[in-house]
Amino acid sequence: MRVQIMTDMEGVSGIVAWEQVNGGESMYEEGRRLYTEEINAAVRGAAAAGATEIVVVDCHGAGGPWTFNSLVPELLDPRCEWVAHHTWSRYVDMLESGCDAVLLVGMHAKAGTADGVLSHTISTVRWRHLWFNGQEVGEVGVNAALCGFYDAPVLLVTGDEAVCRESIDLLGEGLTTVAVKKGLSRYAARQIPPVRARQLIEEGARYALQNLAAVPPYALSSPTTITFDVGSPDHLDAFRGRPGVRLEPPYRVHSVGDDWMAAWNQIWHW
């Protein structure tokens, strides 16, 4: 069984502030350790479920040289391999060659979620709300659509209660979720201590991989329309003149493609 684990930092137990997830900030090193150990928990669970190949993809944009490069290598479980410093949504090697299941660890809720800890969608500045074929999604939706394009199902999501709720709404009741904290606001949470949170993630990963058919791949119908709002009117300039892209000032962008990947490639800036 080949398993890919896609990871983000904001949904990790113990993380409630930007200073814990932005490279070079005072609390970032603490955040990196918390992040790496939750990933290790998912690796242990996948291995216990019989995974023969486990690839971890760091999907957290921490800024500067830390972007997609926040894991602590010497702490990683030796049963996995990991992808660092590769652009988010662009690492597809394992998906192309056949991936049995995807686990999403440390996820956060979409922009505008009142009880979503550090909630945002892609960027707190350029991007705001995002829709795939009229359905509002967050970053879980982007990850799921990428995997679904290659017929790989997302079977586990971990993070706060808000992102778990959002993910079940998107992917269905067959999805396994592990909530490691309850958002009290965007910057406050009631949390499960990291040691226990890791136990729950390990158990969740092992359980999720018992049934590879529990969640169908998130495959969008074709043609696909991706719509999103930018943070301010001047951000529209980054998408002006792109084939297949229509601007609706002052904030909205529409991208229409033959399939999800075509529509995504027309607007994704990395």
N, C-alpha and C positions, 0 to 999 in steps of 0.2 A: 504494500500500500504506500503510495506516494502522497505526502502531505506538505502543503505550503502554508506557512504561518505568516500573515501580514500584520504588522504591528504599528501602534501609535502610542504616544505617551500620555495624553490628557486623561485617558480613562483608567489609569493605574491607581491602585489604592495608595493613599498618602500624597497624591498630587492634586493641588487646588489652586496653584498660582503660576503665572507665566514665568516667574523666575526659576521655576523648577523644570521648565521644558525648553527654555531658550538658551542656546549655547553660549557659554562664557559668563552667564549670570551667577550670582552668589550661591544659589541652591541647585544649580543644574547637575552637579556631580551626584548629589543625593538622588535627584530624579532619575539619572541614568542607572543607578544601582537598583532602585525600585523597579524600573522598567525592565531591566535585564532579568531580574529574578522572576517576574511574572511570566515572561517568555519562557524561561526555563521550566516553569510549572506546566505550561502547555506542551513543551517538548516531552517532558516526562509522561504526561497523559497520552500523547500520541504514540510514544514508544510502547507504553503498556498496552495500547490497543492493537499493536502489531505493525505500526508503520515501519517500513524498511528504509525509507528515504524521507528526511525532514529538512526542508529549506525554510529558513527564517528570512523575511524581507523587511528591512527597516524602512518604514514609510513616514517617519516623522521629520518634518522640515524644521530643524532647530535653528537654522540661520548659519551663514558662513560655512566653514569647513565641517561643521557639525551636522549640516543638512543631510538627512538619510544616513546618518553616521553617529547615532547616539548610543548604541549598545556598548557595553564594557566587554571587550573580547575575552579577557582572561576569566570572566565569570560565566561564560556561556557553557551550557551543557554540551559535552563533547559528542553527543549523538546527533547533533544537528550541524548543518552548514549554514552560513548566513551571507546575505547580500547587503553590502554597505555602499553608500554613496552613489546608488543607482537611482535615477529619477523615478518618482512615484508614478505608478500606472504604466511604466515603460518596461519593467522587467517581466518578460513573458516566456522565457526559455522553458521553465517547468510546465507552464500552462500549455504551451504549444506541443510539448512532447508527451503530455498525458498526465494530468494531476487528478488523483482520486477525490481529494477533499481539501478545502481551505478553511483555516481557523483565523478569526480576526481577534486580536488581543489588544487591549488598552484603547478601545474606541471611545469617541466622544459624540455627543448629540449634534444635530444640525443647528445652523444659525437660528436664533430666535427662540430656542427652547429654554423656558424660564428656569426649569430645574436641571438643566444640563450644565455640568461642571466644565468650565472653559469652552462652552459650546461655540461652534463656528462652522462654516462650510468652506473648506479649502484655504481661505485667507480671511483675516479680520479686516483687511483693507480693500482689496480689489474685488473679491467675490462676496456675494451675499446669498440669496436664496437660489436654489437649483432645482430644475424639474427635468425628468426624463419622460417623454411622451405624456406630459401633463401631470405626472406624479411627482410631488416634491420629495427630494431625497437629500441625504447628507453624504458624508464621506463613506459611510458603510455602503450606501447605494453605488457610489463610484467603484469601490472595491468589488462589490458583488457583480456589477455590470461587466467589469473587466474580466472577472473569472467566468461569468456566464457566457461571455462571447466565445470562450474556449471550452464551454460545456463542463466547467468545474463548479461544483456546488459549495456554497458557504454553509458550514454545519454548526459553527460556534461563533458567538460574539461575546466578548467580555468588556466591561466598562461600568459606567454608572447606571442607575435604574432607568434614566431617561433614554439612553442609547439602546438599552435592552428592549424597552418598549417600542422604540422606533424601528428596531431591526425585526422584531416579530411582526409588526404591522406591514413591513415591506416584504419579508421573506416567508412568513407563514408560521403557524403554530408548531411545526415540526422542528423549528430552530431551537438549539440549545443555547441558553444565555446564562452568564454568570455576572451578577451585579456585585461589585466590590465596594460600592458607596452609593449613598442617596444624596443627590444634590439638594441643598437648602437654598442656594442661589447660584449664580454663575461662579462665584468664588468661595463657596463654603459647602461643606459636605459632612454628613455623618458616615463614617467609614468603618469597614471591616479591617482589623489590623493586618498588615502585609503577610504575616506567616499564615494566618487562617485564609486570607484571600487566595494565596498560592495553592493551598490545599484544595479549595473549591474549584480553581481553574484546572488543576491537574485532574480532578474527578470529572469536571465538565468535559474536558477534551477527550478523556478516555470513553466517557459515555456517548458523546456525540459521534465518535468514529465507529460505534457498534453498528450503526445503520447508515450506510452511505447514500441511501435513497430517501432519507427523512426529509430532505429539502431539495426541491428541484433547482437546477441552475437558474439564476436570474437572467433570463434571455429576453431582451426587448424586441418588440415587433419592428419590422422594417416596412418602409423607411422610418428612421428614428429622428425625432426632434429633441434637441437639448436646448433648454431655455434657462437663462440665469440673469440675475440682477447684479450690477456692479455697485461698488460703494459710493461712487460719485461720478457725475457726468463725464469728467475728463478721462476716466478709465475706459470709456468707450473707444477711445482712439487706438488702444492696443488691438482691437478686433475689427477695425475699419478696413474695408477693401479685401477681406478674406473671401475666397470662393465658398459659396454655400452658406454664408453668414449674413444675416439681416439685422440691422440695428433698429431699435425702437426707443429713441431718446425719451426721457433723459437717462434711464438706467438699464434698459432691457436689451438682451442679446438673444437671438435665435440662430441655431445651427441645425441644418437639415442634411442628413446623409443617407446613403443607401442602407447603412446599418449603424449600430451604436459606435463602433470603432471609427467609421468614417466621419460621423458627426462630431465625435470627441476630438479627433485629430485636427479638425478645422478650428478648434478654439483653445485647445490645451497649449499653454504657453511654454512648457518645458519640452 
